[in-house]
Amino acid sequence: MKKVLIAGASLTKVGDHWNKSLLDLAVEAGSAALKDAGIAIPDQIVVGNMFSGFSSLQENLGAIIADSLMLQGTPALKVESSGASGAMACNVADSIIRSGQANSVLVIGVEKMRDMEPNDAVHAASLGESASFTQFFGISQTAMCALLTHLYMQEFEISRDELSVFPVIAHKNAVPAEHAQFRKAITITDVSRSMPVSDPLRLLDCAPVGDGAAAVVLCSENGQTKNAEAEISASAASTDSLNFFQRDDMFDFTATRRALAKALAFAGLSIKDIDFAEINDSYSSVAALSVEALGFSKRGEGVRDAKEGKFDLNGKIPISTFGGLKGRGNPIGATGVYQIVEAYRQLTGTAGANQVKNAKTGLLHNMGGIDSSAAVHILRRVG
Amino acid sequence: MSIAYWRERNRYYRILGSKCKECSAEFFPPVYKCRKCNSEKLAEQEMPKEGKVMAYTLSRDIITGFEDQEPMIIGLIELQNGVKMVAQIADASADQLAVGDKVKAVFRRVSVNGEAGQIFYGYKFVKIDK
Protein backbone atom coordinates (compact mmCIF):
# COMPACT_ATOMS: atom_id res chain seq x y z
CA MET A 1 0.00 0.00 0.00
CA LYS A 2 1.28 3.43 -0.92
CA LYS A 3 1.99 5.97 1.81
CA VAL A 4 0.34 9.38 1.81
CA LEU A 5 2.77 11.99 3.09
CA ILE A 6 2.17 15.62 3.98
CA ALA A 7 4.71 17.65 2.03
CA GLY A 8 3.52 21.17 2.71
CA ALA A 9 0.82 23.17 4.46
CA SER A 10 -0.54 26.68 4.76
CA LEU A 11 -3.53 28.57 6.08
CA THR A 12 -4.99 32.06 6.26
CA LYS A 13 -6.31 33.71 9.38
CA VAL A 14 -9.97 32.90 9.93
CA GLY A 15 -12.32 35.86 10.19
CA ASP A 16 -13.68 38.85 8.30
CA HIS A 17 -11.68 39.12 5.09
CA TRP A 18 -13.63 42.08 3.73
CA ASN A 19 -10.90 42.80 1.22
CA LYS A 20 -10.41 39.25 -0.07
CA SER A 21 -12.62 37.10 -2.29
CA LEU A 22 -13.15 33.36 -2.24
CA LEU A 23 -10.60 33.08 -5.03
CA ASP A 24 -8.09 35.41 -3.28
CA LEU A 25 -8.18 33.22 -0.17
CA ALA A 26 -7.93 29.92 -2.09
CA VAL A 27 -5.00 31.13 -4.18
CA GLU A 28 -3.19 32.57 -1.14
CA ALA A 29 -3.35 29.29 0.79
CA GLY A 30 -2.80 27.09 -2.24
CA SER A 31 0.28 28.81 -3.56
CA ALA A 32 1.85 29.01 -0.08
CA ALA A 33 1.32 25.26 0.46
CA LEU A 34 2.94 24.45 -2.89
CA LYS A 35 5.92 26.65 -2.01
CA ASP A 36 6.16 24.98 1.40
CA ALA A 37 6.22 21.57 -0.30
CA GLY A 38 8.72 22.68 -2.92
CA ILE A 39 6.40 21.44 -5.65
CA ALA A 40 5.69 23.63 -8.68
CA ILE A 41 3.09 21.53 -10.48
CA PRO A 42 0.95 19.05 -8.55
CA ASP A 43 -0.63 16.12 -10.41
CA GLN A 44 -4.11 17.02 -9.16
CA ILE A 45 -6.01 19.73 -7.30
CA VAL A 46 -8.92 18.92 -5.00
CA VAL A 47 -10.95 21.79 -3.53
CA GLY A 48 -13.09 21.38 -0.43
CA ASN A 49 -15.95 23.88 -0.37
CA MET A 50 -19.58 23.79 0.67
CA PHE A 51 -21.44 26.69 -0.94
CA SER A 52 -19.36 28.87 -3.26
CA GLY A 53 -22.27 28.88 -5.74
CA PHE A 54 -24.55 30.34 -3.08
CA SER A 55 -22.08 32.72 -1.40
CA SER A 56 -20.02 33.90 -4.35
CA LEU A 57 -21.97 32.75 -7.45
CA GLN A 58 -18.88 30.75 -8.35
CA GLU A 59 -18.64 27.10 -9.22
CA ASN A 60 -16.10 25.28 -11.37
CA LEU A 61 -13.74 26.03 -8.46
CA GLY A 62 -11.23 23.43 -9.66
CA ALA A 63 -10.67 25.14 -12.99
CA ILE A 64 -10.74 28.74 -11.76
CA ILE A 65 -8.27 27.98 -8.96
CA ALA A 66 -5.97 25.98 -11.27
CA ASP A 67 -6.11 28.83 -13.79
CA SER A 68 -5.32 31.43 -11.13
CA LEU A 69 -2.35 29.38 -9.88
CA MET A 70 -1.09 29.14 -13.50
CA LEU A 71 -1.70 25.40 -13.30
CA GLN A 72 -3.80 25.13 -16.45
CA GLY A 73 -3.63 21.50 -17.50
CA THR A 74 -3.75 20.13 -13.95
CA PRO A 75 -6.96 18.16 -13.32
CA ALA A 76 -8.99 19.87 -10.59
CA LEU A 77 -12.37 19.37 -8.95
CA LYS A 78 -14.46 20.47 -6.01
CA VAL A 79 -15.64 18.09 -3.29
CA GLU A 80 -18.76 18.96 -1.31
CA SER A 81 -20.03 17.21 1.80
CA SER A 82 -21.58 20.07 3.78
CA GLY A 83 -19.44 20.86 6.84
CA ALA A 84 -17.23 17.86 6.10
CA SER A 85 -16.24 19.17 2.65
CA GLY A 86 -12.67 19.95 3.71
CA ALA A 87 -12.04 16.52 5.21
CA MET A 88 -13.76 14.82 2.29
CA ALA A 89 -11.49 16.72 -0.13
CA CYS A 90 -8.54 15.22 1.78
CA ASN A 91 -10.27 11.82 1.69
CA VAL A 92 -10.55 12.02 -2.10
CA ALA A 93 -6.94 13.20 -2.44
CA ASP A 94 -5.81 10.36 -0.18
CA SER A 95 -7.61 7.85 -2.41
CA ILE A 96 -6.12 9.33 -5.58
CA ILE A 97 -2.60 8.94 -4.19
CA ARG A 98 -3.15 5.46 -2.76
CA SER A 99 -4.59 4.32 -6.09
CA GLY A 100 -1.41 5.44 -7.82
CA GLN A 101 -3.23 7.90 -10.08
CA ALA A 102 -1.19 10.83 -8.76
CA ASN A 103 2.02 11.37 -6.82
CA SER A 104 1.15 14.83 -5.57
CA VAL A 105 -2.20 16.45 -4.83
CA LEU A 106 -2.86 20.01 -3.72
CA VAL A 107 -5.88 20.10 -1.40
CA ILE A 108 -7.44 23.51 -0.76
CA GLY A 109 -10.32 24.09 1.63
CA VAL A 110 -12.01 27.46 1.20
CA GLU A 111 -15.19 29.20 2.30
CA LYS A 112 -16.34 32.79 1.89
CA MET A 113 -19.11 33.60 4.33
CA ARG A 114 -18.83 37.34 4.91
CA ASP A 115 -19.92 38.34 1.39
CA MET A 116 -23.41 37.23 2.43
CA GLU A 117 -25.99 39.07 4.50
CA PRO A 118 -26.22 37.46 7.96
CA ASN A 119 -29.51 35.65 7.26
CA ASP A 120 -28.16 34.35 3.95
CA ALA A 121 -25.19 32.99 5.89
CA VAL A 122 -27.65 31.17 8.16
CA HIS A 123 -29.29 29.73 5.05
CA ALA A 124 -25.93 28.78 3.52
CA ALA A 125 -24.93 26.95 6.68
CA SER A 126 -28.30 25.16 6.60
CA LEU A 127 -28.04 24.01 2.97
CA GLY A 128 -26.88 20.63 4.20
CA GLU A 129 -30.30 19.97 5.71
CA SER A 130 -33.35 19.04 3.62
CA ALA A 131 -34.48 21.70 1.10
CA SER A 132 -38.16 20.80 1.26
CA PHE A 133 -38.46 19.51 4.82
CA THR A 134 -36.58 22.18 6.76
CA GLN A 135 -35.23 25.00 4.57
CA PHE A 136 -38.66 25.64 2.98
CA PHE A 137 -40.06 26.28 6.46
CA GLY A 138 -37.22 28.58 7.51
CA ILE A 139 -35.79 26.04 9.95
CA SER A 140 -32.03 26.51 10.32
CA GLN A 141 -29.47 23.87 11.17
CA THR A 142 -28.90 25.62 14.49
CA ALA A 143 -32.59 25.24 15.35
CA MET A 144 -32.40 21.53 14.52
CA CYS A 145 -29.31 21.21 16.65
CA ALA A 146 -31.03 23.07 19.49
CA LEU A 147 -33.76 20.42 19.56
CA LEU A 148 -31.13 17.67 19.82
CA THR A 149 -29.35 19.66 22.54
CA HIS A 150 -32.55 19.91 24.61
CA LEU A 151 -33.05 16.16 24.39
CA TYR A 152 -29.38 15.43 25.14
CA MET A 153 -29.34 17.66 28.22
CA GLN A 154 -32.57 16.13 29.45
CA GLU A 155 -31.48 12.52 28.83
CA PHE A 156 -28.14 12.84 30.61
CA GLU A 157 -29.13 15.52 33.16
CA ILE A 158 -26.63 18.08 31.89
CA SER A 159 -26.91 21.59 33.29
CA ARG A 160 -26.53 24.85 31.38
CA ASP A 161 -23.14 25.53 32.98
CA GLU A 162 -21.91 22.01 32.25
CA LEU A 163 -22.73 22.47 28.57
CA SER A 164 -20.59 25.63 28.55
CA VAL A 165 -17.31 23.83 29.17
CA PHE A 166 -16.38 23.05 25.54
CA PRO A 167 -16.37 26.66 24.26
CA VAL A 168 -14.19 27.62 27.25
CA ILE A 169 -11.57 25.00 26.23
CA ALA A 170 -11.75 26.10 22.60
CA HIS A 171 -11.28 29.80 23.33
CA LYS A 172 -8.44 29.13 25.77
CA ASN A 173 -6.56 27.28 23.03
CA ALA A 174 -7.35 29.97 20.46
CA VAL A 175 -5.66 32.76 22.49
CA PRO A 176 -2.08 32.00 21.35
CA ALA A 177 -3.11 30.80 17.86
CA GLU A 178 -2.30 33.55 15.36
CA HIS A 179 -4.73 32.28 12.73
CA ALA A 180 -7.67 31.94 15.14
CA GLN A 181 -10.78 34.10 14.75
CA PHE A 182 -11.41 34.63 18.48
CA ARG A 183 -8.23 34.98 20.52
CA LYS A 184 -10.03 35.81 23.72
CA ALA A 185 -10.49 33.61 26.76
CA ILE A 186 -14.06 33.20 28.00
CA THR A 187 -15.61 31.79 31.17
CA ILE A 188 -18.41 29.32 31.82
CA THR A 189 -20.58 32.28 32.85
CA ASP A 190 -19.79 34.14 29.62
CA VAL A 191 -21.10 31.19 27.64
CA SER A 192 -24.11 30.48 29.83
CA ARG A 193 -25.21 34.12 29.76
CA SER A 194 -24.42 34.96 26.16
CA MET A 195 -27.18 35.98 23.77
CA PRO A 196 -29.77 33.25 23.15
CA VAL A 197 -29.64 32.05 19.55
CA SER A 198 -31.93 29.04 19.61
CA ASP A 199 -32.41 27.85 23.16
CA PRO A 200 -30.69 26.14 24.83
CA LEU A 201 -27.94 27.16 22.38
CA ARG A 202 -26.48 30.60 22.98
CA LEU A 203 -24.12 32.68 20.90
CA LEU A 204 -20.99 31.28 22.54
CA ASP A 205 -22.19 27.69 22.08
CA CYS A 206 -22.05 28.13 18.32
CA ALA A 207 -19.04 28.25 16.01
CA PRO A 208 -18.81 31.72 14.45
CA VAL A 209 -19.20 32.86 10.85
CA GLY A 210 -15.89 33.54 9.15
CA ASP A 211 -13.89 33.39 5.94
CA GLY A 212 -10.77 31.34 5.43
CA ALA A 213 -8.71 28.98 3.34
CA ALA A 214 -6.23 26.25 4.23
CA ALA A 215 -4.18 24.01 1.98
CA VAL A 216 -1.98 20.93 2.17
CA VAL A 217 0.11 19.14 -0.40
CA LEU A 218 -0.21 15.35 -0.15
CA CYS A 219 2.41 13.17 -1.80
CA SER A 220 3.32 9.57 -2.37
CA GLU A 221 6.90 8.59 -1.55
CA ASN A 222 7.69 9.07 -5.23
CA GLY A 223 6.17 12.52 -5.30
CA GLN A 224 7.99 14.19 -2.43
CA THR A 225 10.80 16.63 -3.04
CA LYS A 226 12.08 16.56 0.55
CA ASN A 227 11.67 14.07 3.38
CA ALA A 228 8.16 14.51 4.72
CA GLU A 229 7.72 14.63 8.49
CA ALA A 230 4.12 13.47 8.75
CA GLU A 231 1.77 11.08 6.99
CA ILE A 232 -1.93 10.38 6.69
CA SER A 233 -2.19 6.93 8.27
CA ALA A 234 -5.89 6.65 7.59
CA SER A 235 -8.70 8.59 5.94
CA ALA A 236 -12.19 7.23 6.44
CA ALA A 237 -15.75 8.47 6.09
CA SER A 238 -19.32 7.45 6.68
CA THR A 239 -22.90 8.76 6.51
CA ASP A 240 -26.12 8.55 8.52
CA SER A 241 -29.76 9.69 8.29
CA LEU A 242 -30.03 13.34 7.38
CA ASN A 243 -32.51 13.97 10.21
CA PHE A 244 -31.11 13.10 13.64
CA PHE A 245 -34.57 12.20 14.97
CA GLN A 246 -35.00 9.44 12.37
CA ARG A 247 -32.08 7.50 13.87
CA ASP A 248 -32.51 4.50 16.14
CA ASP A 249 -30.35 6.25 18.74
CA MET A 250 -30.39 10.05 18.57
CA PHE A 251 -27.49 10.33 21.00
CA ASP A 252 -25.08 8.20 19.00
CA PHE A 253 -23.14 9.93 16.24
CA THR A 254 -23.09 6.71 14.25
CA ALA A 255 -21.44 8.14 11.12
CA THR A 256 -18.58 9.42 13.27
CA ARG A 257 -18.31 6.13 15.14
CA ARG A 258 -18.21 4.15 11.88
CA ALA A 259 -15.64 6.44 10.29
CA LEU A 260 -13.51 6.15 13.43
CA ALA A 261 -13.67 2.34 13.43
CA LYS A 262 -12.65 2.24 9.76
CA ALA A 263 -9.80 4.69 10.30
CA LEU A 264 -8.40 2.88 13.36
CA ALA A 265 -8.60 -0.49 11.59
CA PHE A 266 -6.89 0.89 8.49
CA ALA A 267 -4.09 2.45 10.54
CA GLY A 268 -3.79 -0.61 12.78
CA LEU A 269 -4.23 1.56 15.88
CA SER A 270 -6.49 1.72 18.91
CA ILE A 271 -8.05 4.85 20.37
CA LYS A 272 -5.45 4.70 23.17
CA ASP A 273 -2.73 5.46 20.61
CA ILE A 274 -4.19 8.90 19.92
CA ASP A 275 -2.22 11.79 21.48
CA PHE A 276 -4.54 14.66 20.52
CA ALA A 277 -7.72 15.25 18.53
CA GLU A 278 -9.27 18.01 16.48
CA ILE A 279 -13.00 17.50 16.92
CA ASN A 280 -16.02 19.02 15.18
CA ASP A 281 -17.02 21.35 18.03
CA SER A 282 -19.49 23.35 15.91
CA TYR A 283 -21.91 23.52 18.88
CA SER A 284 -21.26 22.73 22.55
CA SER A 285 -23.57 19.72 22.40
CA VAL A 286 -22.04 18.48 19.16
CA ALA A 287 -18.61 18.66 20.81
CA ALA A 288 -19.89 16.48 23.66
CA LEU A 289 -21.60 13.98 21.36
CA SER A 290 -18.42 13.89 19.25
CA VAL A 291 -16.00 13.00 22.06
CA GLU A 292 -18.48 10.29 23.06
CA ALA A 293 -18.75 8.85 19.53
CA LEU A 294 -14.97 8.99 19.18
CA GLY A 295 -14.58 6.84 22.27
CA PHE A 296 -12.81 9.46 24.41
CA SER A 297 -15.83 9.60 26.75
CA LYS A 298 -18.52 7.18 27.73
CA ARG A 299 -22.08 7.84 26.58
CA GLY A 300 -23.46 10.99 28.19
CA GLU A 301 -20.19 11.78 29.99
CA GLY A 302 -18.52 14.12 27.50
CA VAL A 303 -19.13 17.33 29.41
CA ARG A 304 -18.10 15.82 32.73
CA ASP A 305 -14.81 14.56 31.30
CA ALA A 306 -14.24 18.01 29.83
CA LYS A 307 -14.97 19.64 33.18
CA GLU A 308 -12.34 17.44 34.82
CA GLY A 309 -9.68 18.65 32.38
CA LYS A 310 -9.39 15.53 30.22
CA PHE A 311 -9.51 17.58 27.00
CA ASP A 312 -7.30 20.53 28.05
CA LEU A 313 -4.09 21.19 26.12
CA ASN A 314 -2.15 19.46 28.92
CA GLY A 315 -4.89 16.89 29.60
CA LYS A 316 -5.13 13.23 28.67
CA ILE A 317 -6.58 13.87 25.18
CA PRO A 318 -6.11 17.52 24.15
CA ILE A 319 -8.84 18.62 21.72
CA SER A 320 -9.28 21.66 19.48
CA THR A 321 -5.61 22.47 20.06
CA PHE A 322 -5.72 25.76 18.12
CA GLY A 323 -9.24 26.62 19.20
CA GLY A 324 -11.31 24.22 17.13
CA LEU A 325 -14.36 25.32 15.16
CA LYS A 326 -15.48 27.51 18.06
CA GLY A 327 -12.25 29.43 18.72
CA ARG A 328 -10.18 29.18 15.56
CA GLY A 329 -13.38 29.61 13.59
CA ASN A 330 -15.39 27.55 11.13
CA PRO A 331 -15.03 28.58 7.47
CA ILE A 332 -17.22 25.61 6.76
CA GLY A 333 -15.81 23.83 3.70
CA ALA A 334 -12.27 24.79 4.73
CA THR A 335 -12.47 23.53 8.31
CA GLY A 336 -11.40 19.95 7.62
CA VAL A 337 -8.26 21.20 5.87
CA TYR A 338 -7.51 23.61 8.76
CA GLN A 339 -7.58 20.55 11.00
CA ILE A 340 -5.01 18.77 8.80
CA VAL A 341 -2.71 21.81 8.80
CA GLU A 342 -3.01 22.20 12.58
CA ALA A 343 -2.32 18.51 13.20
CA TYR A 344 0.66 18.75 10.85
CA ARG A 345 2.02 21.58 13.02
CA GLN A 346 1.51 19.48 16.16
CA LEU A 347 3.29 16.49 14.63
CA THR A 348 6.20 18.51 13.31
CA GLY A 349 6.72 20.38 16.58
CA THR A 350 5.83 23.75 15.05
CA ALA A 351 2.70 24.47 17.07
CA GLY A 352 4.36 27.12 19.26
CA ALA A 353 2.43 27.89 22.44
CA ASN A 354 -0.27 25.42 21.27
CA GLN A 355 2.17 22.52 21.15
CA VAL A 356 0.95 19.22 22.59
CA LYS A 357 3.93 17.54 24.24
CA ASN A 358 5.34 14.56 22.37
CA ALA A 359 2.54 14.52 19.80
CA LYS A 360 3.03 11.51 17.54
CA THR A 361 -0.50 10.57 16.51
CA GLY A 362 -3.42 12.92 15.93
CA LEU A 363 -7.07 12.24 15.13
CA LEU A 364 -9.19 14.67 13.13
CA HIS A 365 -12.96 14.64 13.07
CA ASN A 366 -15.01 16.69 10.62
CA MET A 367 -18.77 16.56 10.24
CA GLY A 368 -21.41 17.58 7.72
CA GLY A 369 -24.96 18.30 8.86
CA ILE A 370 -25.67 16.90 12.30
CA ASP A 371 -23.41 13.90 11.73
CA SER A 372 -25.13 12.97 8.47
CA SER A 373 -21.64 13.03 6.94
CA ALA A 374 -18.52 12.34 8.97
CA ALA A 375 -14.84 11.93 8.19
CA VAL A 376 -12.00 10.82 10.43
CA HIS A 377 -8.33 11.21 9.62
CA ILE A 378 -5.39 9.82 11.56
CA LEU A 379 -2.10 11.60 11.08
CA ARG A 380 1.26 10.37 12.37
CA ARG A 381 4.73 11.73 12.68
CA VAL A 382 7.13 10.01 10.28
CA GLY A 383 10.40 8.62 11.63
CA MET B 1 -38.77 27.75 -6.28
CA SER B 2 -42.32 27.89 -7.72
CA ILE B 3 -42.09 24.65 -9.67
CA ALA B 4 -40.53 22.77 -6.78
CA TYR B 5 -43.27 24.20 -4.54
CA TRP B 6 -45.98 23.02 -6.94
CA ARG B 7 -44.39 19.58 -7.15
CA GLU B 8 -44.19 19.20 -3.37
CA ARG B 9 -47.61 20.75 -2.62
CA ASN B 10 -49.16 17.57 -1.24
CA ARG B 11 -46.34 17.24 1.19
CA TYR B 12 -46.77 20.82 2.35
CA TYR B 13 -50.59 20.93 2.31
CA ARG B 14 -51.55 17.46 3.51
CA ILE B 15 -48.38 16.12 5.16
CA LEU B 16 -48.32 13.37 2.57
CA GLY B 17 -45.71 10.77 3.37
CA SER B 18 -45.18 7.09 2.65
CA LYS B 19 -46.43 3.77 3.96
CA CYS B 20 -44.60 0.50 3.37
CA LYS B 21 -46.84 -2.11 1.73
CA GLU B 22 -44.73 -4.89 3.23
CA CYS B 23 -44.28 -3.92 6.88
CA SER B 24 -46.82 -1.06 7.23
CA ALA B 25 -44.24 1.38 8.60
CA GLU B 26 -45.08 5.04 7.92
CA PHE B 27 -42.69 7.83 7.06
CA PHE B 28 -42.57 11.57 6.63
CA PRO B 29 -41.02 13.03 4.60
CA PRO B 30 -41.77 10.40 1.94
CA VAL B 31 -39.08 7.78 1.34
CA TYR B 32 -37.69 5.95 -1.69
CA LYS B 33 -37.21 2.73 0.23
CA CYS B 34 -38.71 1.57 3.52
CA ARG B 35 -36.36 2.65 6.29
CA LYS B 36 -37.37 -0.42 8.32
CA CYS B 37 -37.48 -3.36 5.86
CA ASN B 38 -35.84 -1.86 2.74
CA SER B 39 -38.86 -2.64 0.56
CA GLU B 40 -39.49 -0.51 -2.53
CA LYS B 41 -43.21 -1.24 -2.39
CA LEU B 42 -44.52 2.01 -1.00
CA ALA B 43 -47.83 3.83 -1.06
CA GLU B 44 -48.65 7.46 -0.40
CA GLN B 45 -49.92 7.98 3.10
CA GLU B 46 -51.29 11.10 4.72
CA MET B 47 -49.90 11.59 8.21
CA PRO B 48 -52.17 11.96 11.24
CA LYS B 49 -52.62 15.63 12.04
CA GLU B 50 -52.13 15.43 15.81
CA GLY B 51 -49.11 14.75 17.92
CA LYS B 52 -47.15 15.84 20.95
CA VAL B 53 -44.16 18.10 21.47
CA MET B 54 -40.92 16.23 22.23
CA ALA B 55 -38.75 19.37 22.31
CA TYR B 56 -39.02 22.96 21.16
CA THR B 57 -36.72 25.92 20.68
CA LEU B 58 -37.26 29.65 20.33
CA SER B 59 -35.03 30.34 17.36
CA ARG B 60 -33.51 33.67 16.39
CA ASP B 61 -31.29 31.93 13.85
CA ILE B 62 -33.38 32.94 10.87
CA ILE B 63 -33.07 32.14 7.16
CA THR B 64 -33.62 34.99 4.66
CA GLY B 65 -37.31 35.41 3.91
CA PHE B 66 -38.43 34.61 7.45
CA GLU B 67 -37.22 37.82 9.17
CA ASP B 68 -40.75 39.02 9.95
CA GLN B 69 -41.42 35.79 11.87
CA GLU B 70 -38.38 36.10 14.16
CA PRO B 71 -38.21 34.59 16.70
CA MET B 72 -39.78 31.35 15.50
CA ILE B 73 -40.70 28.42 17.70
CA ILE B 74 -39.50 25.20 16.11
CA GLY B 75 -40.72 21.94 17.57
CA LEU B 76 -39.81 18.31 17.32
CA ILE B 77 -43.20 16.65 17.14
CA GLU B 78 -44.13 13.01 17.47
CA LEU B 79 -47.30 12.30 15.49
CA GLN B 80 -49.92 9.81 16.63
CA ASN B 81 -48.42 7.13 14.35
CA GLY B 82 -44.98 7.57 15.93
CA VAL B 83 -43.50 9.54 13.01
CA LYS B 84 -41.28 12.39 14.18
CA MET B 85 -41.05 15.67 12.33
CA VAL B 86 -39.84 19.21 12.83
CA ALA B 87 -42.20 22.11 12.22
CA GLN B 88 -42.96 25.62 13.31
CA ILE B 89 -45.29 25.94 16.29
CA ALA B 90 -47.56 28.96 15.74
CA ASP B 91 -49.96 31.00 17.86
CA ALA B 92 -48.07 30.49 21.11
CA SER B 93 -45.21 32.09 22.97
CA ALA B 94 -42.44 29.86 24.27
CA ASP B 95 -43.58 30.28 27.88
CA GLN B 96 -47.02 28.91 26.97
CA LEU B 97 -45.51 25.65 25.73
CA ALA B 98 -44.22 22.57 27.49
CA VAL B 99 -42.73 19.25 26.43
CA GLY B 100 -45.59 16.76 26.12
CA ASP B 101 -48.14 19.36 24.97
CA LYS B 102 -50.61 18.09 22.39
CA VAL B 103 -50.50 19.90 19.06
CA LYS B 104 -52.35 19.71 15.76
CA ALA B 105 -51.39 20.59 12.21
CA VAL B 106 -52.87 23.71 10.62
CA PHE B 107 -52.64 25.16 7.10
CA ARG B 108 -50.72 28.44 7.17
CA ARG B 109 -48.77 30.96 5.17
CA VAL B 110 -45.10 29.87 5.37
CA SER B 111 -43.31 32.67 3.54
CA VAL B 112 -43.96 35.44 1.04
CA ASN B 113 -41.67 36.00 -1.89
CA GLY B 114 -41.57 39.82 -1.84
CA GLU B 115 -44.47 42.28 -2.15
CA ALA B 116 -45.65 41.10 -5.55
CA GLY B 117 -44.27 37.59 -5.35
CA GLN B 118 -45.69 34.20 -4.61
CA ILE B 119 -47.08 33.22 -1.24
CA PHE B 120 -46.00 29.80 -0.05
CA TYR B 121 -48.32 27.79 2.16
CA GLY B 122 -47.76 24.70 4.26
CA TYR B 123 -48.27 23.05 7.61
CA LYS B 124 -47.52 24.51 11.01
CA PHE B 125 -48.62 23.18 14.37
CA VAL B 126 -50.69 24.81 17.12
CA LYS B 127 -51.34 23.76 20.67
CA ILE B 128 -54.61 21.93 21.30
CA ASP B 129 -56.53 23.60 24.12
CA LYS B 130 -57.36 21.23 26.92
Contacts between the chains, C-beta under 8 A, distances in Angstrom:
chain1	res1	chain2	res2	distance
A	117	B	64	6.8
A	119	B	62	5.6
A	119	B	63	6.1
A	119	B	64	4.2
A	119	B	66	7.9
A	119	B	67	6.4
A	120	B	64	5.1
A	122	B	61	5.5
A	122	B	62	6.3
A	122	B	63	5.4
A	122	B	64	7.6
A	123	B	63	4.3
A	123	B	64	5.5
A	126	B	63	6.3
A	130	B	29	7.0
A	131	B	4	7.7
A	132	B	4	7.2
A	132	B	8	5.1
A	132	B	11	6.6
A	132	B	12	8.0
A	132	B	29	6.9
A	133	B	29	4.9
A	133	B	85	7.8
A	133	B	86	7.6
A	134	B	86	6.3
A	135	B	63	6.7
A	136	B	5	7.8
A	136	B	8	7.7
A	136	B	12	7.3
A	136	B	110	6.8
A	136	B	120	7.3
A	136	B	122	6.9
A	137	B	86	7.9
A	137	B	87	6.7
A	137	B	88	5.9
A	137	B	110	5.9
A	137	B	122	6.6
A	138	B	62	6.7
A	138	B	63	4.9
A	138	B	65	6.8
A	138	B	66	3.5
A	138	B	69	6.7
A	138	B	72	6.4
A	138	B	88	7.3
A	138	B	110	7.4
A	138	B	111	6.5
A	139	B	59	7.8
A	139	B	63	7.8
A	139	B	72	7.9
A	139	B	74	5.4
A	139	B	86	5.9
A	139	B	88	7.4
A	140	B	59	6.6
A	140	B	61	4.4
A	140	B	62	7.0
A	140	B	63	5.7
A	142	B	59	7.0
A	142	B	61	4.0
A	143	B	57	5.6
A	143	B	59	4.1
A	143	B	61	5.9
A	143	B	72	7.6
A	143	B	74	4.5
A	143	B	86	7.9
A	144	B	74	7.8
A	144	B	86	6.5
A	146	B	57	3.9
A	146	B	59	6.7
A	146	B	74	7.6
A	147	B	54	7.9
A	147	B	55	4.6
A	147	B	56	7.4
A	147	B	57	5.8
A	147	B	74	6.9
A	147	B	75	7.7
A	147	B	76	4.5
A	147	B	86	6.8
A	150	B	55	4.2
A	150	B	56	7.7
A	150	B	57	6.7
A	151	B	54	7.1
A	151	B	55	5.3
A	151	B	76	7.6
A	154	B	55	7.9
A	196	B	58	7.2
A	196	B	60	6.8
A	197	B	59	7.5
A	197	B	60	5.8
A	197	B	61	5.3
A	198	B	57	4.8
A	198	B	58	7.1
A	198	B	59	3.9
A	198	B	60	6.6
A	198	B	61	4.9
A	198	B	74	7.6
A	199	B	57	5.4
A	199	B	58	5.4
A	199	B	94	7.7
A	200	B	57	7.7
A	201	B	57	7.8
A	241	B	35	7.9
A	243	B	86	7.6
A	245	B	54	7.9
A	245	B	76	5.9
A	245	B	84	4.4
A	245	B	86	7.4
A	246	B	35	7.0
A	246	B	84	6.9
